[in-house]
Amino acid sequence: MIIGIDASRANRKQKTGIEWYSYYLIQELKKIPVRQGDKFILYSFDRLKSGLENLPEGWQE
């Protein structure tokens, strides 16, 4: 299974409510082990930063 996530709000420098929600949701999802054959893809207009760029196995930008 491939799961795509729009990380553009979580990737913003100035975060407010929804940006922080998205950021922490992605950070918590990264802690869940990915089954073989599954992958998560984070989409953003800019390169990932602020900890989002540290992707575990099975994750990609």
N, CA, C and O atoms as CSV, one atom per row, in Angstrom:
chain,resi,resn,atom,element,x,y,z
A,1,MET,N,N,0.841,-1.158,0.000
A,1,MET,CA,C,0.000,0.000,0.000
A,1,MET,C,C,0.899,1.238,0.000
A,1,MET,O,O,1.913,1.274,0.698
A,2,ILE,N,N,0.531,2.234,-0.771
A,2,ILE,CA,C,1.252,3.508,-0.811
A,2,ILE,C,C,0.340,4.574,-0.222
A,2,ILE,O,O,-0.802,4.737,-0.652
A,3,ILE,N,N,0.856,5.300,0.770
A,3,ILE,CA,C,0.093,6.366,1.412
A,3,ILE,C,C,0.797,7.679,1.128
A,3,ILE,O,O,1.952,7.858,1.515
A,4,GLY,N,N,0.120,8.597,0.460
A,4,GLY,CA,C,0.653,9.923,0.175
A,4,GLY,C,C,0.088,10.933,1.152
A,4,GLY,O,O,-1.113,10.942,1.421
A,5,ILE,N,N,0.955,11.785,1.685
A,5,ILE,CA,C,0.544,12.801,2.659
A,5,ILE,C,C,1.023,14.159,2.180
A,5,ILE,O,O,2.194,14.330,1.844
A,6,ASP,N,N,0.113,15.125,2.151
A,6,ASP,CA,C,0.477,16.506,1.824
A,6,ASP,C,C,1.147,17.109,3.056
A,6,ASP,O,O,0.477,17.428,4.039
A,7,ALA,N,N,2.459,17.263,3.001
A,7,ALA,CA,C,3.226,17.784,4.133
A,7,ALA,C,C,3.523,19.269,3.992
A,7,ALA,O,O,4.304,19.814,4.772
A,8,SER,N,N,2.918,19.931,3.019
A,8,SER,CA,C,3.255,21.333,2.758
A,8,SER,C,C,2.928,22.239,3.945
A,8,SER,O,O,3.691,23.161,4.233
A,9,ARG,N,N,1.833,22.003,4.628
A,9,ARG,CA,C,1.516,22.844,5.796
A,9,ARG,C,C,2.442,22.535,6.966
A,9,ARG,O,O,2.899,23.449,7.653
A,10,ALA,N,N,2.718,21.275,7.194
A,10,ALA,CA,C,3.611,20.884,8.287
A,10,ALA,C,C,5.030,21.383,8.051
A,10,ALA,O,O,5.807,21.516,8.996
A,11,ASN,N,N,5.368,21.657,6.805
A,11,ASN,CA,C,6.712,22.076,6.426
A,11,ASN,C,C,6.902,23.593,6.490
A,11,ASN,O,O,8.010,24.082,6.273
A,12,ARG,N,N,5.857,24.327,6.778
A,12,ARG,CA,C,5.965,25.793,6.831
A,12,ARG,C,C,6.828,26.244,8.002
A,12,ARG,O,O,6.852,25.615,9.060
A,13,LYS,N,N,7.535,27.347,7.786
A,13,LYS,CA,C,8.388,27.894,8.844
A,13,LYS,C,C,7.537,28.456,9.977
A,13,LYS,O,O,7.788,28.163,11.147
A,14,GLN,N,N,6.541,29.254,9.639
A,14,GLN,CA,C,5.623,29.831,10.625
A,14,GLN,C,C,4.403,28.924,10.744
A,14,GLN,O,O,3.580,28.861,9.831
A,15,LYS,N,N,4.288,28.228,11.862
A,15,LYS,CA,C,3.190,27.289,12.039
A,15,LYS,C,C,2.125,27.857,12.973
A,15,LYS,O,O,2.431,28.515,13.967
A,16,THR,N,N,0.872,27.587,12.628
A,16,THR,CA,C,-0.254,27.889,13.509
A,16,THR,C,C,-0.964,26.565,13.766
A,16,THR,O,O,-0.344,25.510,13.630
A,17,GLY,N,N,-2.215,26.583,14.125
A,17,GLY,CA,C,-2.950,25.383,14.517
A,17,GLY,C,C,-2.849,24.200,13.579
A,17,GLY,O,O,-2.336,23.152,13.971
A,18,ILE,N,N,-3.324,24.337,12.348
A,18,ILE,CA,C,-3.348,23.207,11.413
A,18,ILE,C,C,-1.938,22.780,11.004
A,18,ILE,O,O,-1.693,21.599,10.759
A,19,GLU,N,N,-1.021,23.729,10.931
A,19,GLU,CA,C,0.368,23.391,10.596
A,19,GLU,C,C,0.995,22.538,11.701
A,19,GLU,O,O,1.667,21.547,11.417
A,20,TRP,N,N,0.777,22.925,12.958
A,20,TRP,CA,C,1.311,22.135,14.069
A,20,TRP,C,C,0.627,20.776,14.148
A,20,TRP,O,O,1.283,19.767,14.408
A,21,TYR,N,N,-0.676,20.740,13.928
A,21,TYR,CA,C,-1.400,19.461,13.928
A,21,TYR,C,C,-0.805,18.519,12.885
A,21,TYR,O,O,-0.523,17.359,13.184
A,22,SER,N,N,-0.617,19.013,11.672
A,22,SER,CA,C,-0.057,18.204,10.587
A,22,SER,C,C,1.359,17.741,10.925
A,22,SER,O,O,1.714,16.583,10.707
A,23,TYR,N,N,2.153,18.655,11.457
A,23,TYR,CA,C,3.541,18.336,11.809
A,23,TYR,C,C,3.600,17.191,12.819
A,23,TYR,O,O,4.309,16.207,12.609
A,24,TYR,N,N,2.856,17.324,13.911
A,24,TYR,CA,C,2.913,16.301,14.955
A,24,TYR,C,C,2.250,14.995,14.524
A,24,TYR,O,O,2.673,13.925,14.960
A,25,LEU,N,N,1.234,15.058,13.689
A,25,LEU,CA,C,0.622,13.842,13.165
A,25,LEU,C,C,1.634,13.049,12.331
A,25,LEU,O,O,1.748,11.832,12.473
A,26,ILE,N,N,2.362,13.748,11.465
A,26,ILE,CA,C,3.390,13.087,10.650
A,26,ILE,C,C,4.493,12.518,11.544
A,26,ILE,O,O,4.946,11.393,11.332
A,27,GLN,N,N,4.922,13.291,12.540
A,27,GLN,CA,C,5.990,12.812,13.433
A,27,GLN,C,C,5.558,11.541,14.166
A,27,GLN,O,O,6.372,10.636,14.349
A,28,GLU,N,N,4.314,11.457,14.582
A,28,GLU,CA,C,3.828,10.261,15.272
A,28,GLU,C,C,3.657,9.090,14.306
A,28,GLU,O,O,3.949,7.950,14.666
A,29,LEU,N,N,3.191,9.353,13.096
A,29,LEU,CA,C,3.055,8.288,12.099
A,29,LEU,C,C,4.406,7.660,11.770
A,29,LEU,O,O,4.491,6.466,11.483
A,30,LYS,N,N,5.464,8.476,11.813
A,30,LYS,CA,C,6.805,7.969,11.507
A,30,LYS,C,C,7.284,6.945,12.533
A,30,LYS,O,O,8.219,6.194,12.257
A,31,LYS,N,N,6.670,6.902,13.695
A,31,LYS,CA,C,7.052,5.953,14.747
A,31,LYS,C,C,6.449,4.566,14.533
A,31,LYS,O,O,6.902,3.594,15.137
A,32,ILE,N,N,5.436,4.469,13.682
A,32,ILE,CA,C,4.765,3.194,13.429
A,32,ILE,C,C,5.593,2.393,12.422
A,32,ILE,O,O,5.940,2.912,11.362
A,33,PRO,N,N,5.910,1.148,12.736
A,33,PRO,CA,C,6.674,0.329,11.779
A,33,PRO,C,C,5.908,0.157,10.464
A,33,PRO,O,O,4.699,-0.071,10.459
A,34,VAL,N,N,6.628,0.270,9.367
A,34,VAL,CA,C,6.031,0.122,8.034
A,34,VAL,C,C,6.165,-1.337,7.613
A,34,VAL,O,O,7.250,-1.915,7.683
A,35,ARG,N,N,5.059,-1.923,7.176
A,35,ARG,CA,C,5.094,-3.314,6.711
A,35,ARG,C,C,5.847,-3.402,5.387
A,35,ARG,O,O,5.885,-2.439,4.621
A,36,GLN,N,N,6.435,-4.541,5.129
A,36,GLN,CA,C,7.174,-4.748,3.882
A,36,GLN,C,C,6.237,-4.530,2.697
A,36,GLN,O,O,5.124,-5.054,2.666
A,37,GLY,N,N,6.698,-3.760,1.734
A,37,GLY,CA,C,5.908,-3.456,0.543
A,37,GLY,C,C,5.080,-2.188,0.665
A,37,GLY,O,O,4.597,-1.666,-0.340
A,38,ASP,N,N,4.908,-1.683,1.890
A,38,ASP,CA,C,4.171,-0.434,2.091
A,38,ASP,C,C,5.146,0.733,2.081
A,38,ASP,O,O,6.328,0.562,2.380
A,39,LYS,N,N,4.657,1.914,1.739
A,39,LYS,CA,C,5.502,3.104,1.842
A,39,LYS,C,C,4.655,4.347,2.017
A,39,LYS,O,O,3.505,4.416,1.581
A,40,PHE,N,N,5.258,5.325,2.668
A,40,PHE,CA,C,4.656,6.630,2.884
A,40,PHE,C,C,5.428,7.634,2.039
A,40,PHE,O,O,6.658,7.605,2.001
A,41,ILE,N,N,4.714,8.513,1.371
A,41,ILE,CA,C,5.345,9.553,0.560
A,41,ILE,C,C,4.840,10.900,1.055
A,41,ILE,O,O,3.633,11.140,1.089
A,42,LEU,N,N,5.768,11.785,1.441
A,42,LEU,CA,C,5.411,13.137,1.870
A,42,LEU,C,C,5.575,14.087,0.691
A,42,LEU,O,O,6.622,14.121,0.045
A,43,TYR,N,N,4.532,14.851,0.423
A,43,TYR,CA,C,4.551,15.818,-0.671
A,43,TYR,C,C,4.638,17.228,-0.103
A,43,TYR,O,O,3.947,17.565,0.858
A,44,SER,N,N,5.495,18.049,-0.708
A,44,SER,CA,C,5.627,19.445,-0.314
A,44,SER,C,C,6.255,20.214,-1.475
A,44,SER,O,O,7.040,19.660,-2.245
A,45,PHE,N,N,5.904,21.486,-1.590
A,45,PHE,CA,C,6.487,22.325,-2.637
A,45,PHE,C,C,7.975,22.546,-2.388
A,45,PHE,O,O,8.766,22.597,-3.330
A,46,ASP,N,N,8.357,22.676,-1.113
A,46,ASP,CA,C,9.748,22.919,-0.732
A,46,ASP,C,C,10.353,21.650,-0.146
A,46,ASP,O,O,9.639,20.721,0.229
A,47,ARG,N,N,11.685,21.627,-0.074
A,47,ARG,CA,C,12.376,20.509,0.574
A,47,ARG,C,C,11.908,20.422,2.026
A,47,ARG,O,O,11.652,21.444,2.663
A,48,LEU,N,N,11.800,19.211,2.538
A,48,LEU,CA,C,11.366,19.026,3.915
A,48,LEU,C,C,12.423,19.548,4.880
A,48,LEU,O,O,13.622,19.436,4.626
A,49,LYS,N,N,11.963,20.120,5.988
A,49,LYS,CA,C,12.862,20.689,6.998
A,49,LYS,C,C,12.230,20.543,8.381
A,49,LYS,O,O,11.150,19.968,8.513
A,50,SER,N,N,12.889,21.052,9.394
A,50,SER,CA,C,12.396,21.068,10.780
A,50,SER,C,C,12.112,19.679,11.334
A,50,SER,O,O,11.158,19.498,12.090
A,51,GLY,N,N,12.924,18.704,10.969
A,51,GLY,CA,C,12.731,17.351,11.467
A,51,GLY,C,C,11.919,16.463,10.550
A,51,GLY,O,O,11.963,15.240,10.678
A,52,LEU,N,N,11.186,17.048,9.635
A,52,LEU,CA,C,10.407,16.254,8.690
A,52,LEU,C,C,11.311,15.512,7.714
A,52,LEU,O,O,10.929,14.478,7.167
A,53,GLU,N,N,12.511,16.045,7.496
A,53,GLU,CA,C,13.426,15.439,6.519
A,53,GLU,C,C,14.064,14.142,7.035
A,53,GLU,O,O,14.646,13.390,6.253
A,54,ASN,N,N,13.960,13.878,8.327
A,54,ASN,CA,C,14.507,12.648,8.915
A,54,ASN,C,C,13.482,11.530,8.741
A,54,ASN,O,O,12.614,11.328,9.590
A,55,LEU,N,N,13.595,10.817,7.639
A,55,LEU,CA,C,12.586,9.823,7.293
A,55,LEU,C,C,13.068,8.410,7.599
A,55,LEU,O,O,14.174,8.029,7.216
A,56,PRO,N,N,12.236,7.634,8.289
A,56,PRO,CA,C,12.598,6.241,8.553
A,56,PRO,C,C,12.455,5.385,7.296
A,56,PRO,O,O,11.980,5.856,6.263
A,57,GLU,N,N,12.865,4.142,7.394
A,57,GLU,CA,C,12.747,3.212,6.273
A,57,GLU,C,C,11.277,3.080,5.872
A,57,GLU,O,O,10.393,2.972,6.722
A,58,GLY,N,N,11.040,3.092,4.577
A,58,GLY,CA,C,9.677,2.987,4.064
A,58,GLY,C,C,9.020,4.327,3.817
A,58,GLY,O,O,7.879,4.391,3.359
A,59,TRP,N,N,9.739,5.403,4.119
A,59,TRP,CA,C,9.235,6.765,3.907
A,59,TRP,C,C,10.101,7.440,2.856
A,59,TRP,O,O,11.293,7.155,2.748
A,60,GLN,N,N,9.500,8.335,2.084
A,60,GLN,CA,C,10.269,9.120,1.118
A,60,GLN,C,C,9.613,10.472,0.891
A,60,GLN,O,O,8.439,10.686,1.193
A,61,GLU,N,N,10.414,11.370,0.350
A,61,GLU,CA,C,9.968,12.735,0.058
A,61,GLU,C,C,9.502,12.823,-1.372
A,61,GLU,O,O,9.085,13.891,-1.821
